[in-house]
Amino acid sequence: MQREAKESDESLNTLINQILRFETEFAATARKIGTQAITRRTYRSLLEAMDDEEIARAGRTAGANTPKDFIESKYGHINLENVLNFLRVFSVYGRSWDYTETTHEDKTTIVLNHIMGRKYSLFTASYMASLFETIRLEPRISTSESSVIIELSGTRA
């Protein structure tokens, strides 16, 4: 562990705190709901083997179940605040995307940037639509090759 701290130019104490934070904020709950880690390369290969309709269907199914299980297990109940907390935690620890959130007046815009390509954007957009449906919100969702943009109107996040 001391070697890792030195290689990352951090103190041993900082490294231990990061490990403990990862465990308490993400890993324990992820294990509880049966999360399985796979490499980006494997994930991308799976998406490339599927047509767009299959990807959208898989995203809708995953978005209706997995985040709900994680949120209820970690926070106790599902609401907008906890959905956004889930997205932030997954950004940091799941490394699925980089998360940016801005609020202006009554509109919140969330941008999820990633390096996985168009099919991952399609999967993620479908996943997000299902996730927000669980809290009875229908955000405007748009995609690009490397991002998913979620716009929530009439709701202060």
C-alpha positions in Angstrom: 0.0 0.0 0.0 2.9 2.3 0.7 4.2 1.7 -2.8 0.8 2.6 -4.3 0.7 5.8 -2.3 4.2 6.7 -3.5 3.3 5.9 -7.1 0.2 8.1 -7.0 2.1 10.8 -5.2 -0.3 10.7 -2.2 0.2 10.1 1.5 -0.7 6.7 2.9 -3.4 8.3 5.0 -5.0 9.8 1.9 -4.9 6.5 0.0 -6.5 4.7 3.0 -9.2 7.4 3.2 -10.0 7.0 -0.5 -10.3 3.2 -0.1 -12.6 3.5 2.9 -14.7 6.1 1.0 -15.0 3.8 -2.0 -16.1 1.0 0.2 -18.7 2.9 2.1 -20.1 5.0 -0.7 -20.1 2.5 -3.5 -18.6 -1.0 -3.2 -20.7 -2.4 -0.2 -24.0 -1.4 -1.9 -22.8 -2.6 -5.3 -22.0 -6.0 -3.9 -25.3 -6.2 -2.1 -27.3 -5.7 -5.3 -25.1 -8.1 -7.3 -23.1 -5.7 -9.5 -20.5 -7.3 -11.7 -17.5 -5.4 -13.0 -16.5 -5.9 -16.7 -13.9 -4.0 -18.7 -14.8 -1.2 -21.0 -13.6 -3.2 -23.9 -15.9 -6.1 -23.0 -18.8 -3.8 -22.5 -18.2 -2.1 -25.8 -17.9 -5.5 -27.6 -21.3 -6.5 -26.1 -22.9 -3.3 -27.3 -21.4 -3.6 -30.8 -22.9 -7.1 -31.1 -26.4 -5.8 -30.5 -28.7 -3.8 -32.8 -30.0 -0.4 -31.6 -33.4 -1.8 -30.7 -31.9 -4.5 -28.4 -29.6 -1.9 -26.8 -32.5 0.5 -26.1 -34.5 -2.4 -24.6 -31.6 -3.5 -22.4 -31.1 0.1 -21.3 -34.8 0.4 -20.3 -34.7 -2.8 -18.4 -31.5 -2.0 -16.6 -32.6 1.5 -15.8 -35.8 0.3 -14.3 -34.2 -2.1 -11.9 -30.5 -1.7 -11.1 -30.5 2.0 -10.0 -33.7 1.5 -8.0 -32.1 -1.4 -6.1 -28.9 0.6 -5.5 -30.8 3.7 -4.4 -33.2 1.9 -2.1 -30.4 -0.1 -0.6 -28.1 2.9 0.0 -30.5 5.7 0.7 -33.7 4.0 1.8 -36.1 5.4 -0.8 -36.1 6.7 -4.3 -36.6 10.4 -5.1 -35.0 13.0 -7.3 -32.3 13.9 -4.7 -31.3 10.3 -4.4 -31.4 9.6 -8.1 -28.9 12.5 -8.6 -26.8 11.2 -5.7 -26.7 7.8 -7.5 -25.6 9.4 -10.7 -22.9 11.3 -8.9 -21.6 8.2 -7.0 -21.6 6.1 -10.2 -19.7 8.9 -12.0 -16.9 8.8 -9.3 -16.8 5.1 -8.5 -18.4 3.3 -11.4 -16.4 5.4 -13.9 -19.2 5.1 -16.3 -19.3 8.8 -17.2 -18.1 12.2 -16.1 -21.1 14.0 -14.4 -21.8 17.7 -14.8 -24.9 19.3 -13.4 -26.1 22.9 -13.8 -29.3 24.6 -12.6 -30.7 27.8 -14.0 -34.0 29.1 -12.7 -36.3 26.0 -12.9 -34.2 23.9 -15.3 -31.5 21.4 -14.3 -29.2 20.1 -17.0 -27.1 17.0 -16.4 -24.4 16.0 -18.9 -22.9 12.5 -18.8 -19.7 12.5 -20.9 -18.1 9.1 -21.8 -15.7 7.5 -24.2 -17.7 4.5 -25.2 -19.3 5.6 -28.4 -22.8 6.0 -29.9 -24.2 2.7 -28.8 -23.3 3.4 -25.2 -25.1 6.8 -25.5 -28.2 4.9 -26.8 -28.0 2.4 -23.9 -27.5 5.2 -21.3 -30.3 7.4 -22.7 -32.7 4.5 -22.4 -31.4 3.7 -19.0 -31.9 7.3 -17.8 -35.4 7.5 -19.2 -36.4 4.4 -17.2 -34.6 5.6 -14.1 -36.4 8.9 -14.1 -39.8 7.2 -14.9 -39.4 5.5 -11.5 -39.8 8.9 -9.9 -42.5 10.0 -12.4 -40.3 12.4 -14.3 -39.9 12.6 -18.1 -36.8 14.6 -18.8 -35.8 15.7 -22.3 -32.9 13.4 -23.2 -30.5 13.9 -26.1 -27.4 12.1 -27.1 -24.2 12.4 -29.1 -21.3 10.1 -29.8 -19.8 10.8 -26.4 -22.5 12.3 -24.2 -26.1 12.0 -22.8 -27.8 15.3 -21.9 -30.7 15.2 -19.5 -32.9 18.3 -19.1 -35.3 18.5 -16.1 -37.7 21.3 -16.3 -40.0 22.6 -13.5 -37.9 20.9 -10.9 -35.1 22.3 -8.9 -32.6 19.5 -8.3 
